[in-house]
Amino acid sequence: MTFEPENDATAFHDFEHAGWQRAAAHYVSTFGTLTAQATEPLLDVVTIAPGARLLDVASGPGYVAAAAAARGATVIGLDFSRSMVDEARRRYPTITFEEGDAEALPFEDDRFDAVVMNFGLLHLAQPDAAIHEAFRVLVPGGRYGFTVWARPEEAVGFGVVLRSMEAHGRTKVGLPDGPPFFRFSDADECRSALSRAGFTGLAVRKLPLLWRLPSAAALFEAALHGGVRTSAALQAQTPDALAAIRRAVLDELQQYAQGDGIAVPMPVVLASGTKE
Ligand SMILES: C[S@@+](CC[C@H](N)C(=O)[O-])C[C@H]1O[C@@H](n2cnc3c(N)ncnc32)[C@H](O)[C@@H]1O
């Protein structure tokens, strides 16, 4: 099955690509410590054992690929951002990282025992195409797993920033239209997208991650520079609005002070399935 780009898919894809090229420099010190926490549960649901052939799609700095290699898997990390691929190669020089697109994987059918995507799906113009592609490159019996953030009511870091932006700034800032950021936070949506692609043996559960940062200001900086959509929306605010949003974020995060910094709940949805 091939996917024709939807109306705005190309514009959104290019916007995300440009965004990740910029954000790569900030990502490791902002979201990286958080996303890396999902690595082991993600590898567990796709049952990575020594010798397994794993594809880590949207590999970013390479956390999942590195953890799988440490389990003895043969790993390829794939990301469409050259800056991310360079970052991953610098950090893990013995692992193969390639530039390529999740929506059109540059691999033949039936090539991998497992495919994973840690926090990639919510950045794609055509996430369903990526799920079908994962299915295509898996061997029969192969396992697929992905993670996304829970809804902003639960993933507090997003909730606080988005609420503050609604209250003190503009949420419509002319970004290219993309699929809803929290679409796959819904377990039923995960199940139906996976089963449409042909997966069976579906499982969806939540992981209770905690984002520890040195300060509330560090979380605001992460939102401002470490991602794409939220970062672009914040950067499009007027200086006054941005200052007001920042104040509101810092105020609301006071309740999450812990030790020398903050600890903010950021639960994650972990979904998986098998290609029979
Ligand atoms: C939130 S980061 C996740 C990185 C990493 N998996 C982790 O666990 O931290 C999202 C990654 O998806 C990549 N990405 C976004 N759209 C992509 C696409 N269409 N094809 C391949 N990679 C993509 C970005 O370049 C970025 O590295």
Ligand as a Chemical Component Dictionary entry (heavy atoms), coordinates in Angstrom:
data_LIG
# 
_chem_comp.id                   LIG 
_chem_comp.type                 NON-POLYMER 
_chem_comp.pdbx_formal_charge   0 
_chem_comp.three_letter_code    LIG 
# 
loop_
_chem_comp_atom.comp_id 
_chem_comp_atom.atom_id 
_chem_comp_atom.alt_atom_id 
_chem_comp_atom.type_symbol 
_chem_comp_atom.charge 
_chem_comp_atom.model_Cartn_x 
_chem_comp_atom.model_Cartn_y 
_chem_comp_atom.model_Cartn_z 
_chem_comp_atom.pdbx_ordinal 
LIG C1  C1  C 0  11.072 13.668 19.990 1  
LIG S1  S1  S 1  12.422 13.161 19.022 2  
LIG C2  C2  C 0  12.647 11.486 19.601 3  
LIG C3  C3  C 0  14.082 11.036 19.468 4  
LIG C4  C4  C 0  14.420 9.709  20.120 5  
LIG N1  N1  N 0  13.666 8.610  19.547 6  
LIG C5  C5  C 0  14.244 9.737  21.611 7  
LIG O1  O1  O 0  13.771 8.746  22.145 8  
LIG O2  O2  O -1 14.616 10.713 22.253 9  
LIG C6  C6  C 0  11.667 12.938 17.454 10 
LIG C7  C7  C 0  12.636 12.504 16.371 11 
LIG O3  O3  O 0  11.875 12.143 15.227 12 
LIG C8  C8  C 0  12.600 12.519 14.080 13 
LIG N2  N2  N 0  11.631 12.555 12.977 14 
LIG C9  C9  C 0  10.544 13.359 12.868 15 
LIG N3  N3  N 0  9.897  13.106 11.721 16 
LIG C10 C10 C 0  10.579 12.090 11.102 17 
LIG C11 C11 C 0  10.390 11.383 9.887  18 
LIG N4  N4  N 0  9.389  11.672 9.047  19 
LIG N5  N5  N 0  11.277 10.400 9.577  20 
LIG C12 C12 C 0  12.315 10.104 10.406 21 
LIG N6  N6  N 0  12.551 10.774 11.558 22 
LIG C13 C13 C 0  11.683 11.748 11.903 23 
LIG C14 C14 C 0  13.206 13.851 14.470 24 
LIG O4  O4  O 0  14.278 14.226 13.649 25 
LIG C15 C15 C 0  13.618 13.580 15.922 26 
LIG O5  O5  O 0  14.924 13.101 15.991 27 
# 
loop_
_chem_comp_bond.comp_id 
_chem_comp_bond.atom_id_1 
_chem_comp_bond.atom_id_2 
_chem_comp_bond.value_order 
_chem_comp_bond.pdbx_ordinal 
LIG C1  S1  SING 1  
LIG S1  C2  SING 2  
LIG S1  C6  SING 3  
LIG C2  C3  SING 4  
LIG C3  C4  SING 5  
LIG C4  N1  SING 6  
LIG C4  C5  SING 7  
LIG C5  O1  DOUB 8  
LIG C5  O2  SING 9  
LIG C6  C7  SING 10 
LIG C7  O3  SING 11 
LIG C7  C15 SING 12 
LIG O3  C8  SING 13 
LIG C8  N2  SING 14 
LIG C8  C14 SING 15 
LIG N2  C9  SING 16 
LIG N2  C13 SING 17 
LIG C9  N3  DOUB 18 
LIG N3  C10 SING 19 
LIG C10 C11 SING 20 
LIG C10 C13 DOUB 21 
LIG C11 N4  SING 22 
LIG C11 N5  DOUB 23 
LIG N5  C12 SING 24 
LIG C12 N6  DOUB 25 
LIG N6  C13 SING 26 
LIG C14 O4  SING 27 
LIG C14 C15 SING 28 
LIG C15 O5  SING 29 
# 
